[in-house]
Amino acid sequence: MSNPPDPELLSLNTATVRERWNLRQMIEGCGRHRIRGISPWRDKLAEMGAKEAAKAIRDSGLVVTGLCRGGMFPGADRRARQAAIDDNLRAIDDAATLEARCLVLVVGGLPLGSKDLAGARAMVRDGIGGVLDHARSAGVPLAIEPLHPMYCCLRSIFATGWCPPPTCSPTGE
């Protein structure tokens, strides 16, 4: 039988306990179990507030491995797409406040009723392009989370290795 993983090498994706704990309890739980990393979700962060959460996380000696989630760039119209960009700009600010190692992006699927994959990809490219300078100036890397192709329609057109050039690269830029 193999040994369990060293908890100091783990990070808690807080989605796994979101129905039972608030963010403060999640932070305390990481401390109890010697888990040194935490990846909070924005809904729980909003309940606590980014500044208060950042202080609690730092006081507990935790590292924010990522803030979940930004993205969801495709929209049915220009207004919806701009709202997504504005939301991602706020997420970048929260990630910077938390000193997160990255903002995790689930880029978004096809707009309701659309079958235009190329159009959705262009919206993702434009959305990332609309926040990239802000992310760079805030020192927040954008981490695009690829999902299984079955989620393409609803959650992420980023599947099977597609990357929205030129706004991302395999070099981490």
SEVEXMI-278980 format. One line per 4 residues: their letters; for each residue x, y, z of N, C-alpha, C, CB. Coordinates in nm, 4 decimals. Glycine has a CB too. Layout:
# SEVEXMI-278980
A) X:Y:Z:X:Y:Z:X:Y:Z:X:Y:Z ~ ...
END
This chain:
# SEVEXMI-278980
MSNP) 0.0844:-0.1176:0.0000:0.0000:0.0000:0.0000:0.0888:0.1238:0.0000:-0.0960:-0.0001:0.1218 ~ 0.0565:0.2214:-0.0798:0.1374:0.3422:-0.0866:0.1017:0.4364:0.0279:0.1184:0.4125:-0.2218 ~ 0.1934:0.5259:0.0567:0.1711:0.6251:0.1608:0.0787:0.7341:0.1096:0.3041:0.6852:0.2084 ~ -0.0006:0.7952:0.1989:-0.0850:0.9070:0.1544:0.0032:1.0255:0.1167:-0.1868:0.9477:0.2652
PDPE) -0.0491:1.1168:0.0351:0.0315:1.2317:-0.0061:0.0621:1.3222:0.1133:-0.0409:1.3114:-0.1162 ~ 0.1732:1.3902:0.1046:0.2116:1.4876:0.2059:0.1133:1.6047:0.1970:0.3607:1.5356:0.1863 ~ 0.0365:1.6324:0.3034:-0.0638:1.7389:0.2962:-0.0038:1.8765:0.2698:-0.1425:1.7431:0.4241 ~ 0.1240:1.8936:0.3005:0.1866:2.0229:0.2751:0.2089:2.0473:0.1268:0.3182:2.0325:0.3490
LLSL) 0.1902:1.9445:0.0454:0.2043:1.9578:-0.0997:0.0686:1.9699:-0.1685:0.2808:1.8385:-0.1564 ~ -0.0390:1.9742:-0.0916:-0.1739:1.9771:-0.1475:-0.2318:2.1182:-0.1485:-0.2650:1.8844:-0.0687 ~ -0.3322:2.1358:-0.2316:-0.4112:2.2587:-0.2337:-0.5576:2.2185:-0.2373:-0.3738:2.3501:-0.3564 ~ -0.6372:2.2836:-0.1547:-0.7807:2.2561:-0.1499:-0.8548:2.3406:-0.2519:-0.8360:2.2821:-0.0093
NTAT) -0.9165:2.2759:-0.3500:-1.0103:2.3451:-0.4374:-1.1400:2.3520:-0.3572:-1.0294:2.2707:-0.5789 ~ -1.1784:2.4708:-0.3194:-1.2872:2.4858:-0.2228:-1.4230:2.4430:-0.2764:-1.2950:2.6277:-0.1780 ~ -1.4334:2.4155:-0.4050:-1.5590:2.3629:-0.4589:-1.5933:2.2295:-0.3937:-1.5499:2.3466:-0.6119 ~ -1.4906:2.1591:-0.3459:-1.5140:2.0269:-0.2881:-1.5841:2.0329:-0.1531:-1.3835:1.9539:-0.2734
VRER) -1.5826:2.1476:-0.0876:-1.6465:2.1605:0.0444:-1.7438:2.2784:0.0499:-1.5399:2.1770:0.1530 ~ -1.7773:2.3334:-0.0639:-1.8580:2.4562:-0.0695:-1.9966:2.4425:-0.0086:-1.8720:2.5002:-0.2112 ~ -2.0534:2.3253:-0.0100:-2.1874:2.3069:0.0455:-2.1867:2.2960:0.1970:-2.2511:2.1838:-0.0135 ~ -2.0704:2.2718:0.2567:-2.0625:2.2502:0.4017:-1.9963:2.3648:0.4768:-1.9875:2.1235:0.4299
WNLR) -1.9016:2.4337:0.4126:-1.8212:2.5333:0.4823:-1.8264:2.6680:0.4120:-1.6773:2.4863:0.4939 ~ -1.8112:2.7751:0.4915:-1.7856:2.9061:0.4337:-1.6343:2.9195:0.4172:-1.8447:3.0218:0.5232 ~ -1.5881:3.0299:0.3613:-1.4459:3.0430:0.3325:-1.3618:3.0412:0.4597:-1.4200:3.1711:0.2553 ~ -1.4070:3.1027:0.5644:-1.3312:3.1011:0.6905:-1.3126:2.9563:0.7399:-1.4041:3.1868:0.7993
QMIE) -1.4187:2.8780:0.7314:-1.4089:2.7372:0.7722:-1.3151:2.6597:0.6799:-1.5483:2.6714:0.7728 ~ -1.3144:2.6941:0.5534:-1.2240:2.6294:0.4581:-1.0787:2.6590:0.4949:-1.2538:2.6768:0.3137 ~ -1.0511:2.7843:0.5279:-0.9162:2.8250:0.5680:-0.8760:2.7501:0.6946:-0.9088:2.9786:0.5906 ~ -0.9652:2.7463:0.7913:-0.9377:2.6758:0.9171:-0.9185:2.5255:0.8934:-1.0523:2.6991:1.0176
GCGR) -0.9977:2.4684:0.8048:-0.9847:2.3268:0.7724:-0.8495:2.2955:0.7103:-1.0957:2.2839:0.6785 ~ -0.8022:2.3828:0.6227:-0.6686:2.3626:0.5648:-0.5641:2.3610:0.6760:-0.6355:2.4737:0.4608 ~ -0.5759:2.4537:0.7684:-0.4808:2.4578:0.8798:-0.4847:2.3314:0.9640:-0.5089:2.5778:0.9674 ~ -0.6036:2.2844:0.9960:-0.6177:2.1621:1.0771:-0.5540:2.0411:1.0113:-0.7642:2.1333:1.1035
HRIR) -0.5629:2.0362:0.8802:-0.5148:1.9188:0.8065:-0.3775:1.9415:0.7419:-0.6157:1.8806:0.6994 ~ -0.3132:2.0513:0.7781:-0.1791:2.0857:0.7297:-0.1731:2.1017:0.5774:-0.0803:1.9792:0.7732 ~ -0.2835:2.1351:0.5159:-0.2858:2.1638:0.3725:-0.2408:2.3084:0.3564:-0.4298:2.1397:0.3092 ~ -0.1376:2.3319:0.2776:-0.0769:2.4647:0.2694:-0.1314:2.5510:0.1567:0.0701:2.4509:0.2528
GISP) -0.2038:2.4927:0.0644:-0.2564:2.5691:-0.0477:-0.4084:2.5701:-0.0480:-0.2047:2.5126:-0.1786 ~ -0.4639:2.6780:-0.1004:-0.6090:2.6889:-0.1118:-0.6421:2.7583:-0.2432:-0.6698:2.7665:0.0094 ~ -0.7493:2.7128:-0.3062:-0.7972:2.7723:-0.4305:-0.9449:2.8068:-0.4118:-0.7759:2.6754:-0.5528 ~ -0.9700:2.9274:-0.3602:-1.1090:2.9643:-0.3318:-1.1890:2.9956:-0.4577:-1.1124:3.0836:-0.2395
WRDK) -1.3191:2.9772:-0.4459:-1.4116:3.0157:-0.5522:-1.4673:3.1535:-0.5197:-1.5267:2.9112:-0.5684 ~ -1.4992:3.2267:-0.6231:-1.5361:3.3670:-0.6080:-1.6649:3.3885:-0.5300:-1.5493:3.4296:-0.7423 ~ -1.7585:3.2952:-0.5352:-1.8819:3.3146:-0.4595:-1.8535:3.3154:-0.3095:-1.9841:3.2046:-0.4938 ~ -1.7685:3.2265:-0.2646:-1.7317:3.2215:-0.1228:-1.6439:3.3411:-0.0865:-1.6582:3.0893:-0.0901
LAEM) -1.5590:3.3823:-0.1786:-1.4764:3.4997:-0.1562:-1.5631:3.6242:-0.1396:-1.3777:3.5185:-0.2718 ~ -1.6661:3.6353:-0.2217:-1.7557:3.7511:-0.2137:-1.8280:3.7563:-0.0791:-1.8581:3.7472:-0.3281 ~ -1.8632:3.6413:-0.0256:-1.9308:3.6378:0.1044:-1.8422:3.6933:0.2151:-1.9729:3.4949:0.1385 ~ -1.7135:3.6664:0.2072:-1.6197:3.7080:0.3117:-1.5567:3.8438:0.2817:-1.5106:3.6036:0.3283
GAKE) -1.5390:3.8730:0.1553:-1.4685:3.9938:0.1139:-1.3222:3.9620:0.0871:-1.4809:4.1040:0.2210 ~ -1.2697:4.0149:-0.0223:-1.1342:3.9807:-0.0654:-1.0287:4.0246:0.0352:-1.1052:4.0434:-0.2001 ~ -1.0409:4.1450:0.0900:-0.9385:4.1935:0.1835:-0.9373:4.1119:0.3120:-0.9617:4.3412:0.2161 ~ -1.0547:4.0831:0.3656:-1.0621:4.0021:0.4879:-1.0112:3.8608:0.4620:-1.2068:3.9973:0.5412
AAKA) -1.0477:3.8051:0.3470:-1.0014:3.6706:0.3118:-0.8501:3.6685:0.2953:-1.0695:3.6219:0.1827 ~ -0.7954:3.7690:0.2297:-0.6504:3.7743:0.2093:-0.5773:3.7757:0.3434:-0.6118:3.8986:0.1262 ~ -0.6267:3.8534:0.4361:-0.5644:3.8591:0.5689:-0.5744:3.7235:0.6395:-0.6308:3.9691:0.6551 ~ -0.6918:3.6630:0.6375:-0.7109:3.5334:0.7036:-0.6226:3.4262:0.6406:-0.8584:3.4907:0.6966
IRDS) -0.6116:3.4285:0.5095:-0.5292:3.3302:0.4390:-0.3817:3.3502:0.4743:-0.5502:3.3412:0.2856 ~ -0.3357:3.4740:0.4707:-0.1956:3.5014:0.5056:-0.1678:3.4663:0.6518:-0.1614:3.6497:0.4794 ~ -0.2595:3.5052:0.7410:-0.2414:3.4760:0.8840:-0.2351:3.3258:0.9107:-0.3552:3.5382:0.9655 ~ -0.2970:3.2476:0.8245:-0.2963:3.1010:0.8394:-0.1765:3.0355:0.7716:-0.4243:3.0425:0.7823
GLVV) -0.0952:3.1168:0.7049:0.0231:3.0620:0.6383:-0.0073:2.9874:0.5104:0.0949:2.9711:0.7308 ~ -0.1243:3.0147:0.4517:-0.1632:2.9468:0.3277:-0.1158:3.0243:0.2052:-0.3153:2.9284:0.3222 ~ -0.1065:2.9531:0.0945:-0.0771:3.0108:-0.0355:-0.2018:2.9933:-0.1216:0.0492:2.9437:-0.1017 ~ -0.2418:3.0980:-0.1914:-0.3548:3.0867:-0.2841:-0.2990:3.0370:-0.4172:-0.4309:3.2250:-0.3011
TGLC) -0.3268:2.9112:-0.4471:-0.2740:2.8504:-0.5682:-0.3493:2.8947:-0.6926:-0.2786:2.7005:-0.5567 ~ -0.4714:2.9410:-0.6745:-0.5492:2.9935:-0.7855:-0.6817:3.0449:-0.7349:-0.5704:2.8868:-0.8932 ~ -0.7353:3.1443:-0.8025:-0.8701:3.1925:-0.7742:-0.9609:3.1371:-0.8826:-0.8763:3.3500:-0.7685 ~ -1.0679:3.0701:-0.8403:-1.1629:3.0096:-0.9334:-1.2905:3.0935:-0.9371:-1.1947:2.8628:-0.8928
RGGM) -1.3408:3.1284:-1.0320:-1.2942:3.1231:-1.1664:-1.3323:3.2501:-1.2375:-1.3486:3.0022:-1.2376 ~ -1.2622:3.2774:-1.3432:-1.2968:3.3829:-1.4372:-1.3365:3.3159:-1.5669:-1.1783:3.4835:-1.4584 ~ -1.3466:3.3969:-1.6698:-1.3798:3.3438:-1.8017:-1.5222:3.3721:-1.8410:-1.3557:3.1965:-1.8059 ~ -1.5852:3.2721:-1.9012:-1.7225:3.2810:-1.9516:-1.7395:3.4025:-2.0443:-1.8223:3.2895:-1.8338
FPGA) -1.6486:3.4142:-2.1406:-1.6452:3.5306:-2.2280:-1.7528:3.5353:-2.3366:-1.5138:3.5373:-2.2920 ~ -1.7907:3.4233:-2.3997:-1.8916:3.4348:-2.5056:-2.0262:3.4848:-2.4531:-1.9106:3.3003:-2.5738 ~ -2.0898:3.5662:-2.5324:-2.2211:3.6181:-2.4970:-2.3041:3.6417:-2.6207:-2.2084:3.7466:-2.4172 ~ -2.4339:3.6498:-2.6017:-2.5262:3.6643:-2.7147:-2.5133:3.7998:-2.7839:-2.6690:3.6449:-2.6674
DRRA) -2.4654:3.9010:-2.7092:-2.4523:4.0337:-2.7685:-2.3331:4.1069:-2.7064:-2.5828:4.1155:-2.7492 ~ -2.3042:4.2237:-2.7603:-2.1888:4.3018:-2.7158:-2.1978:4.3361:-2.5674:-2.1771:4.4296:-2.7980 ~ -2.3163:4.3664:-2.5223:-2.3361:4.4018:-2.3808:-2.2993:4.2852:-2.2876:-2.4825:4.4440:-2.3566 ~ -2.3425:4.1650:-2.3230:-2.3109:4.0466:-2.2431:-2.1605:4.0191:-2.2438:-2.3875:3.9240:-2.2960
RQAA) -2.0975:4.0377:-2.3599:-1.9534:4.0153:-2.3678:-1.8770:4.1185:-2.2854:-1.9068:4.0194:-2.5137 ~ -1.9222:4.2440:-2.2864:-1.8571:4.3473:-2.2061:-1.8777:4.3211:-2.0572:-1.9108:4.4863:-2.2436 ~ -1.9951:4.2724:-2.0202:-2.0204:4.2384:-1.8795:-1.9240:4.1289:-1.8334:-2.1675:4.1923:-1.8597 ~ -1.8962:4.0320:-1.9202:-1.8013:3.9254:-1.8858:-1.6609:3.9825:-1.8690:-1.8014:3.8152:-1.9941
IDDN) -1.6215:4.0725:-1.9571:-1.4896:4.1354:-1.9440:-1.4818:4.2132:-1.8130:-1.4608:4.2292:-2.0642 ~ -1.5841:4.2907:-1.7826:-1.5856:4.3681:-1.6580:-1.5769:4.2774:-1.5361:-1.7119:4.4538:-1.6500 ~ -1.6480:4.1650:-1.5396:-1.6436:4.0694:-1.4293:-1.5032:4.0106:-1.4144:-1.7464:3.9571:-1.4513 ~ -1.4381:3.9827:-1.5258:-1.3028:3.9288:-1.5210:-1.2013:4.0320:-1.4711:-1.2622:3.8789:-1.6586
LRAI) -1.2228:4.1580:-1.5007:-1.1353:4.2622:-1.4463:-1.1465:4.2655:-1.2936:-1.1712:4.4010:-1.5064 ~ -1.2680:4.2508:-1.2417:-1.2875:4.2441:-1.0958:-1.2216:4.1184:-1.0387:-1.4389:4.2457:-1.0607 ~ -1.2329:4.0077:-1.1098:-1.1707:3.8832:-1.0636:-1.0189:3.8972:-1.0580:-1.2096:3.7660:-1.1555 ~ -0.9609:3.9655:-1.1546:-0.8162:3.9896:-1.1542:-0.7779:4.0725:-1.0319:-0.7716:4.0616:-1.2846
DDAA) -0.8561:4.1748:-1.0020:-0.8291:4.2564:-0.8832:-0.8355:4.1722:-0.7563:-0.9289:4.3727:-0.8741 ~ -0.9354:4.0848:-0.7474:-0.9465:3.9968:-0.6302:-0.8273:3.9018:-0.6228:-1.0784:3.9164:-0.6350 ~ -0.7874:3.8469:-0.7361:-0.6729:3.7561:-0.7380:-0.5465:3.8282:-0.6924:-0.6529:3.6974:-0.8788 ~ -0.5302:3.9536:-0.7345:-0.4139:4.0318:-0.6911:-0.4199:4.0574:-0.5408:-0.4067:4.1659:-0.7679
TLEA) -0.5371:4.0886:-0.4896:-0.5526:4.1113:-0.3457:-0.5142:3.9866:-0.2670:-0.6971:4.1522:-0.3126 ~ -0.5515:3.8708:-0.3179:-0.5204:3.7430:-0.2526:-0.3775:3.6973:-0.2759:-0.6147:3.6366:-0.3010 ~ -0.3053:3.7673:-0.3650:-0.1729:3.7236:-0.4089:-0.1793:3.5821:-0.4666:-0.0726:3.7293:-0.2918 ~ -0.2865:3.5574:-0.5422:-0.3067:3.4263:-0.6041:-0.2011:3.4018:-0.7103:-0.4476:3.4158:-0.6655
RCLV) -0.1639:3.2768:-0.7239:-0.0666:3.2401:-0.8265:-0.1255:3.2508:-0.9659:-0.0156:3.0991:-0.8029 ~ -0.2589:3.2486:-0.9766:-0.3236:3.2640:-1.1057:-0.4738:3.2866:-1.0860:-0.2979:3.1401:-1.1947 ~ -0.5371:3.3332:-1.1918:-0.6827:3.3337:-1.2021:-0.7177:3.2227:-1.2988:-0.7396:3.4740:-1.2500 ~ -0.7946:3.1250:-1.2527:-0.8349:3.0126:-1.3363:-0.9501:3.0580:-1.4260:-0.8764:2.8891:-1.2491
LVVG) -0.9348:3.0375:-1.5555:-1.0385:3.0741:-1.6517:-1.1056:2.9493:-1.7075:-0.9794:3.1584:-1.7658 ~ -1.2354:2.9409:-1.6920:-1.3189:2.8492:-1.7688:-1.3818:2.9408:-1.8719:-1.4284:2.7695:-1.6784 ~ -1.3332:2.9315:-1.9938:-1.3518:3.0398:-2.0900:-1.4944:3.0611:-2.1392:-1.2661:3.0153:-2.2057 ~ -1.5793:2.9624:-2.1267:-1.7176:2.9764:-2.1717:-1.7450:2.8928:-2.2947:-1.7493:3.1214:-2.2003
GLPL) -1.8708:2.8583:-2.3103:-1.9127:2.7753:-2.4226:-1.9805:2.8571:-2.5303:-2.0054:2.6659:-2.3754 ~ -2.0667:2.7919:-2.6005:-2.1406:2.8580:-2.7072:-2.2528:2.9431:-2.6469:-2.1981:2.7538:-2.8069 ~ -2.2741:3.0636:-2.6996:-2.3898:3.1404:-2.6542:-2.5190:3.0619:-2.6799:-2.3949:3.2780:-2.7253 ~ -2.6175:3.0831:-2.5966:-2.7443:3.0120:-2.6055:-2.7999:3.0163:-2.7476:-2.8453:3.0714:-2.5075
GSKD) -2.8284:2.9002:-2.8003:-2.8866:2.8893:-2.9338:-2.7860:2.8924:-3.0474:-2.9837:2.9982:-2.9535 ~ -2.6595:2.9139:-3.0176:-2.5571:2.9247:-3.1221:-2.4924:2.7892:-3.1493:-2.4498:3.0273:-3.0818 ~ -2.4494:2.7718:-3.2731:-2.3680:2.6565:-3.3121:-2.2369:2.7035:-3.3739:-2.4449:2.5662:-3.4113 ~ -2.2080:2.8318:-3.3571:-2.0931:2.8954:-3.4203:-1.9694:2.8836:-3.3314:-2.1233:3.0429:-3.4507
LAGA) -1.9000:2.7715:-3.3435:-1.7811:2.7472:-3.2629:-1.6715:2.8492:-3.2935:-1.7292:2.6055:-3.2868 ~ -1.6503:2.8796:-3.4187:-1.5476:2.9780:-3.4559:-1.5810:3.1143:-3.3963:-1.5349:2.9886:-3.6099 ~ -1.7089:3.1510:-3.3977:-1.7505:3.2780:-3.3385:-1.7278:3.2808:-3.1884:-1.8966:3.3045:-3.3686 ~ -1.7578:3.1696:-3.1208:-1.7356:3.1615:-2.9764:-1.5863:3.1696:-2.9453:-1.7953:3.0310:-2.9192
RAMV) -1.5046:3.1058:-3.0264:-1.3598:3.1130:-3.0055:-1.3103:3.2569:-3.0227:-1.2860:3.0187:-3.1036 ~ -1.3647:3.3271:-3.1202:-1.3268:3.4679:-3.1393:-1.3669:3.5509:-3.0178:-1.3927:3.5253:-3.2671 ~ -1.4834:3.5225:-2.9594:-1.5264:3.5941:-2.8394:-1.4330:3.5669:-2.7220:-1.6694:3.5546:-2.8025 ~ -1.3878:3.4434:-2.7108:-1.2923:3.4091:-2.6045:-1.1611:3.4826:-2.6287:-1.2684:3.2551:-2.5980
RDGI) -1.1125:3.4780:-2.7513:-0.9882:3.5489:-2.7849:-1.0009:3.6977:-2.7513:-0.9538:3.5304:-2.9352 ~ -1.1115:3.7569:-2.7919:-1.1323:3.8993:-2.7660:-1.1495:3.9277:-2.6173:-1.2541:3.9493:-2.8426 ~ -1.2158:3.8378:-2.5466:-1.2343:3.8560:-2.4031:-1.1024:3.8496:-2.3276:-1.3295:3.7515:-2.3491 ~ -1.0211:3.7506:-2.3601:-0.8894:3.7407:-2.2963:-0.8059:3.8630:-2.3341:-0.8164:3.6089:-2.3381
GGVL) -0.8127:3.9014:-2.4593:-0.7412:4.0211:-2.5027:-0.7871:4.1457:-2.4289:-0.7587:4.0409:-2.6511 ~ -0.9140:4.1490:-2.3911:-0.9686:4.2640:-2.3199:-0.9263:4.2738:-2.1747:-1.1157:4.2601:-2.3264 ~ -0.8736:4.1655:-2.1190:-0.8317:4.1676:-1.9772:-0.6827:4.1435:-1.9593:-0.9084:4.0631:-1.8988 ~ -0.6140:4.1044:-2.0650:-0.4756:4.0605:-2.0530:-0.3830:4.1698:-2.0002:-0.4259:4.0126:-2.1867
DHAR) -0.3940:4.2907:-2.0509:-0.3063:4.3984:-2.0030:-0.3282:4.4248:-1.8550:-0.3301:4.5270:-2.0829 ~ -0.4530:4.4217:-1.8114:-0.4832:4.4429:-1.6691:-0.4242:4.3304:-1.5854:-0.6358:4.4520:-1.6462 ~ -0.4368:4.2072:-1.6335:-0.3802:4.0932:-1.5612:-0.2284:4.1061:-1.5520:-0.4185:3.9606:-1.6301 ~ -0.1657:4.1438:-1.6604:-0.0198:4.1606:-1.6591:0.0214:4.2694:-1.5606:0.0320:4.1948:-1.8001
SAGV) -0.0473:4.3830:-1.5642:-0.0086:4.4925:-1.4741:-0.0359:4.4574:-1.3281:-0.0835:4.6209:-1.5114 ~ -0.1330:4.3713:-1.3032:-0.1635:4.3274:-1.1664:-0.0751:4.2112:-1.1224:-0.3099:4.2869:-1.1558 ~ 0.0011:4.1550:-1.2152:0.0867:4.0408:-1.1831:0.0097:3.9118:-1.1623:0.1666:4.0704:-1.0606 ~ -0.1027:3.8994:-1.2316:-0.1885:3.7815:-1.2168:-0.1880:3.7003:-1.3462:-0.3334:3.8231:-1.1793
PLAI) -0.1211:3.5844:-1.3465:-0.1282:3.4982:-1.4647:-0.2709:3.4457:-1.4857:-0.0295:3.3803:-1.4509 ~ -0.3092:3.4323:-1.6106:-0.4386:3.3740:-1.6459:-0.4145:3.2281:-1.6828:-0.5076:3.4524:-1.7642 ~ -0.4807:3.1371:-1.6136:-0.4627:2.9939:-1.6362:-0.5902:2.9390:-1.6995:-0.4293:2.9187:-1.5027 ~ -0.5827:2.9063:-1.8262:-0.7000:2.8558:-1.8980:-0.7159:2.7079:-1.8656:-0.6866:2.8783:-2.0526
EPLH) -0.8296:2.6740:-1.8070:-0.8560:2.5347:-1.7691:-0.9240:2.4628:-1.8851:-0.9442:2.5272:-1.6406 ~ -0.8570:2.3644:-1.9424:-0.9220:2.2873:-2.0481:-1.0212:2.1893:-1.9857:-0.8168:2.2117:-2.1345 ~ -1.1348:2.1767:-2.0471:-1.2359:2.0828:-1.9996:-1.2577:1.9748:-2.1053:-1.3692:2.1561:-1.9671 ~ -1.3220:1.8689:-2.0636:-1.3554:1.7600:-2.1556:-1.4412:1.8169:-2.2696:-1.4308:1.6437:-2.0807
PMYC) -1.4215:1.7684:-2.3912:-1.4988:1.8200:-2.5044:-1.6508:1.8148:-2.4857:-1.4628:1.7434:-2.6270 ~ -1.7012:1.7292:-2.3978:-1.8463:1.7247:-2.3752:-1.8981:1.8546:-2.3135:-1.8821:1.6064:-2.2846 ~ -1.8080:1.9332:-2.2522:-1.8482:2.0604:-2.1917:-1.8371:2.1772:-2.2893:-1.7634:2.0884:-2.0689 ~ -1.7966:2.1508:-2.4114:-1.7728:2.2561:-2.5095:-1.8932:2.3479:-2.5251:-1.7371:2.1954:-2.6433
CLRS) -2.0083:2.2930:-2.5334:-2.1285:2.3717:-2.5576:-2.1601:2.4657:-2.4409:-2.2464:2.2795:-2.5830 ~ -2.1469:2.4162:-2.3180:-2.1926:2.4923:-2.2027:-2.0852:2.5722:-2.1304:-2.2549:2.4010:-2.1075 ~ -1.9678:2.5143:-2.1130:-1.8712:2.5751:-2.0220:-1.7419:2.6220:-2.0862:-1.8387:2.4796:-1.9161 ~ -1.6929:2.5497:-2.1835:-1.5611:2.5855:-2.2343:-1.5381:2.5345:-2.3754:-1.4541:2.5319:-2.1430
IFAT) -1.5166:2.6269:-2.4652:-1.4794:2.5880:-2.6006:-1.3313:2.5526:-2.6060:-1.5116:2.7007:-2.7006 ~ -1.2611:2.5664:-2.4920:-1.1201:2.5284:-2.4848:-1.1119:2.3810:-2.4519:-1.0433:2.6133:-2.3793 ~ -1.0965:2.3015:-2.5537:-1.0858:2.1568:-2.5387:-0.9922:2.1063:-2.6474:-1.2264:2.0868:-2.5472 ~ -0.9357:1.9925:-2.6269:-0.8469:1.9255:-2.7225:-0.7321:2.0144:-2.7698:-0.9265:1.8787:-2.8420
GWCP) -0.6819:2.0981:-2.6810:-0.5598:2.1715:-2.7105:-0.5756:2.3009:-2.7855:-0.4721:2.0872:-2.7855 ~ -0.6971:2.3455:-2.8116:-0.7129:2.4730:-2.8818:-0.6673:2.5867:-2.7923:-0.8594:2.4944:-2.9256 ~ -0.5922:2.6797:-2.8482:-0.5433:2.7962:-2.7740:-0.5750:2.9205:-2.8552:-0.3893:2.7857:-2.7449 ~ -0.6294:3.0243:-2.7906:-0.6690:3.1436:-2.8659:-0.5514:3.2342:-2.9007:-0.7706:3.2219:-2.7873
PPTC) -0.4847:3.2120:-3.0116:-0.3704:3.2970:-3.0465:-0.4162:3.4383:-3.0766:-0.2945:3.2394:-3.1669 ~ -0.3379:3.5418:-3.0571:-0.2040:3.5365:-2.9981:-0.2045:3.5681:-2.8490:-0.1122:3.6331:-3.0697 ~ -0.3175:3.5550:-2.7834:-0.3265:3.6004:-2.6443:-0.2758:3.5009:-2.5422:-0.4667:3.6335:-2.6123 ~ -0.2410:3.3804:-2.5823:-0.1785:3.2894:-2.4884:-0.0725:3.2089:-2.5617:-0.2831:3.1966:-2.4224
SPTG) 0.0182:3.1548:-2.4857:0.1245:3.0767:-2.5473:0.1678:2.9664:-2.4531:0.2440:3.1659:-2.5846 ~ 0.2282:2.8626:-2.5051:0.2744:2.7541:-2.4182:0.3906:2.7958:-2.3293:0.3152:2.6349:-2.5017 ~ 0.4458:2.9153:-2.3485:0.5578:2.9605:-2.2665:0.5117:3.0218:-2.1353:0.6411:3.0607:-2.3431 ~ 0.3796:3.0347:-2.1149:0.3290:3.0928:-1.9924:0.3039:3.2413:-2.0037:0.4237:3.0668:-1.8816
E) 0.3299:3.3027:-2.1154:0.3070:3.4470:-2.1354:0.1609:3.4723:-2.1609:0.3914:3.5016:-2.2525
END
